[in-house]
Amino acid sequence: MRARTEEPDARRYRTVFLSDVHLGTRGCQAEMLLDFLRVVEADTIYLVGDIVDAWRLKQAWYWPQSHNDVVQKLLRKARKQVRIVYVPGNHDEFARDFPGTHFGGIEVADQTIHESADGRRYLVCHGDAFDVVVRNAKWLAHVGDWGYEVALWIGSWVSLARRRLGLPYWSLSQWAKLRVKNAVSFIGDYEAALVTEARRAGVDGIVCGHIHHAAIHDRLGIRYMNCGDWVESCTALVETYDGEFELLRWADETRDRAAVALLPQAA
């Protein structure tokens, strides 16, 4: 049964996967996510971890109205018969104490299996269990998190300057990450570890988040899909009713819609 559509011009998908929203941080692109949730409808939504950043909230409370609006929007979708499954990550690991629980119609699961429209099975997990730093040196992960926040703070000023110059959204931290050799090596190792877990679980592929690097590929013999994030890239993984998967890059789509709106209207 399809969930009821909230918006008359909504784009509908069978499934939407969102990860690494990091509500409770200044880097969270909540307004852009709200725009996505207004436009995109789905029968099922998977929240693939780090939706709320409890690490940051423990240090300093930051919860603007837009972050509350994201939560309320998701709860409203759950009330309108959208199935929402919350798979916690390391930043919202408090929710891992409640597997099988429902909060406002949202299911909590440590990990789960998603069956696509064409019958393929995909393991859905956040992925932090396959990050050696997070697993074996949590204190170092917190230090890295602090450094990441600094990079995002610098990036926010760069973004402000770009907006004032009429330039599109651009992520400094994402740009730097993809140009540092060690970071690129880490991404490759992480993907290999997730694919190994998918193979061990006997599934056709894996859906994850955690590293803020959106991707879909079969390079390692099994389908690897990472949702990306809503701090840097503003991406979501979606499944069509034919069982096809694609990445929606919402920052790019928002920029393109804004450009079209500025075009002169035909007489």
MOPEFEN-V585041 format. One record per pair of residues at least 4 apart in sequence whose C-alpha atoms are under 8 Angstrom apart, sorted by sequence separation. I is the first residue (numbers start at 0). GAP is how many residues later the second one is. If there is no record, write none. Layout:
{{I	GAP} {I	GAP}}
This chain:
{{5	4} {23	4} {28	4} {29	4} {30	4} {31	4} {32	4} {33	4} {34	4} {35	4} {36	4} {46	4} {52	4} {53	4} {54	4} {55	4} {56	4} {62	4} {63	4} {64	4} {65	4} {66	4} {67	4} {68	4} {69	4} {70	4} {71	4} {72	4} {73	4} {74	4} {75	4} {76	4} {77	4} {87	4} {88	4} {91	4} {92	4} {94	4} {101	4} {102	4} {114	4} {115	4} {126	4} {130	4} {131	4} {132	4} {133	4} {136	4} {137	4} {138	4} {139	4} {140	4} {141	4} {142	4} {143	4} {144	4} {145	4} {146	4} {147	4} {148	4} {149	4} {150	4} {151	4} {152	4} {153	4} {154	4} {155	4} {156	4} {157	4} {158	4} {159	4} {160	4} {161	4} {162	4} {170	4} {171	4} {172	4} {173	4} {174	4} {175	4} {178	4} {179	4} {180	4} {181	4} {182	4} {183	4} {184	4} {185	4} {186	4} {187	4} {188	4} {189	4} {190	4} {191	4} {192	4} {193	4} {194	4} {195	4} {196	4} {197	4} {198	4} {208	4} {217	4} {218	4} {228	4} {229	4} {238	4} {239	4} {248	4} {249	4} {250	4} {251	4} {252	4} {253	4} {254	4} {255	4} {256	4} {257	4} {258	4} {4	5} {21	5} {22	5} {55	5} {56	5} {62	5} {76	5} {77	5} {87	5} {101	5} {102	5} {114	5} {115	5} {128	5} {129	5} {131	5} {132	5} {161	5} {162	5} {177	5} {178	5} {197	5} {198	5} {208	5} {217	5} {227	5} {228	5} {229	5} {238	5} {239	5} {21	6} {77	6} {100	6} {101	6} {114	6} {115	6} {127	6} {128	6} {133	6} {161	6} {162	6} {176	6} {177	6} {197	6} {198	6} {216	6} {217	6} {227	6} {228	6} {238	6} {20	7} {22	7} {87	7} {99	7} {100	7} {113	7} {114	7} {127	7} {132	7} {133	7} {161	7} {176	7} {197	7} {215	7} {216	7} {227	7} {228	7} {237	7} {238	7} {20	8} {87	8} {99	8} {100	8} {112	8} {113	8} {132	8} {197	8} {215	8} {216	8} {226	8} {227	8} {236	8} {237	8} {20	9} {98	9} {99	9} {112	9} {113	9} {214	9} {215	9} {226	9} {227	9} {236	9} {237	9} {97	10} {98	10} {112	10} {113	10} {158	10} {194	10} {214	10} {215	10} {226	10} {236	10} {237	10} {97	11} {98	11} {111	11} {112	11} {158	11} {194	11} {213	11} {214	11} {225	11} {235	11} {236	11} {95	12} {110	12} {111	12} {158	12} {193	12} {213	12} {214	12} {224	12} {234	12} {235	12} {94	13} {95	13} {110	13} {111	13} {212	13} {213	13} {214	13} {234	13} {235	13} {95	14} {110	14} {157	14} {212	14} {213	14} {234	14} {235	14} {109	15} {110	15} {211	15} {212	15} {213	15} {233	15} {234	15} {154	16} {211	16} {212	16} {232	16} {233	16} {234	16} {154	17} {204	17} {205	17} {206	17} {207	17} {208	17} {210	17} {211	17} {233	17} {154	18} {203	18} {204	18} {205	18} {206	18} {207	18} {208	18} {209	18} {232	18} {203	19} {204	19} {205	19} {206	19} {207	19} {208	19} {213	19} {85	20} {87	20} {151	20} {204	20} {206	20} {208	20} {211	20} {212	20} {226	20} {83	21} {84	21} {85	21} {86	21} {87	21} {150	21} {151	21} {211	21} {213	21} {82	22} {83	22} {84	22} {85	22} {86	22} {87	22} {150	22} {82	23} {83	23} {84	23} {85	23} {86	23} {198	23} {84	24} {86	24} {186	24} {197	24} {78	25} {86	25} {147	25} {194	25} {15	26} {77	26} {78	26} {12	27} {14	27} {17	27} {77	27} {194	27} {9	28} {10	28} {11	28} {12	28} {13	28} {14	28} {15	28} {16	28} {17	28} {18	28} {19	28} {21	28} {22	28} {23	28} {24	28} {77	28} {191	28} {194	28} {9	29} {10	29} {11	29} {12	29} {13	29} {14	29} {15	29} {16	29} {17	29} {18	29} {19	29} {20	29} {21	29} {22	29} {23	29} {74	29} {194	29} {8	30} {9	30} {10	30} {11	30} {12	30} {13	30} {14	30} {15	30} {16	30} {17	30} {18	30} {19	30} {20	30} {21	30} {22	30} {23	30} {74	30} {193	30} {215	30} {6	31} {9	31} {14	31} {16	31} {18	31} {19	31} {20	31} {21	31} {24	31} {74	31} {215	31} {5	32} {6	32} {18	32} {23	32} {24	32} {33	32} {214	32} {23	33} {190	33} {213	33} {5	35} {30	35} {33	35} {4	36} {25	36} {29	36} {33	36} {36	36} {54	36} {23	37} {24	37} {29	37} {32	37} {44	37} {46	37} {48	37} {50	37} {53	37} {54	37} {86	37} {88	37} {23	38} {24	38} {42	38} {43	38} {44	38} {45	38} {46	38} {47	38} {48	38} {49	38} {50	38} {52	38} {53	38} {86	38} {87	38} {88	38} {89	38} {2	39} {23	39} {33	39} {42	39} {43	39} {44	39} {45	39} {46	39} {47	39} {48	39} {49	39} {51	39} {52	39} {86	39} {88	39} {2	40} {22	40} {23	40} {29	40} {41	40} {42	40} {43	40} {44	40} {45	40} {46	40} {47	40} {48	40} {49	40} {50	40} {51	40} {1	41} {43	41} {45	41} {46	41} {47	41} {48	41} {49	41} {50	41} {0	42} {48	42} {49	42} {23	43} {48	43} {22	44} {173	58} {130	59} {172	59} {173	59} {129	60} {170	61} {170	62} {129	63} {129	64} {126	67} {21	69} {122	75} {3	76} {47	76} {48	76} {49	76} {121	76} {2	77} {3	77} {47	77} {48	77} {2	78} {3	78} {47	78} {122	78} {1	79} {2	79} {1	80} {122	80} {121	81} {124	81} {125	81} {126	81} {120	82} {121	82} {122	82} {123	82} {124	82} {125	82} {126	82} {127	82} {168	82} {119	83} {120	83} {121	83} {122	83} {123	83} {124	83} {125	83} {126	83} {168	83} {119	84} {120	84} {121	84} {122	84} {123	84} {124	84} {125	84} {121	85} {168	86} {167	87} {18	107} {88	121} {26	122} {115	123} {116	124} {117	124} {26	125} {116	125} {117	125} {26	126} {116	126} {115	127} {26	129} {47	160} {48	160} {49	160} {47	161} {48	161} {47	179} {18	189} {19	189} {18	190} {19	190} {18	191} {19	192} {32	197} {29	200} {28	201} {32	201} {27	202} {28	202} {31	202} {27	203} {26	204} {28	205} {18	208} {19	208} {20	208} {21	208} {17	209} {18	209} {19	209} {20	209} {21	209} {16	210} {17	210} {18	210} {19	210} {20	210} {17	211} {18	211} {19	211} {35	214} {17	217} {18	217} {17	218} {31	218} {16	219} {17	219} {31	219} {15	220} {16	220} {15	221} {16	221} {15	222} {14	223} {15	223} {13	224} {14	224} {12	225} {13	225} {14	225} {12	226} {13	226} {12	227} {13	227} {12	228}}
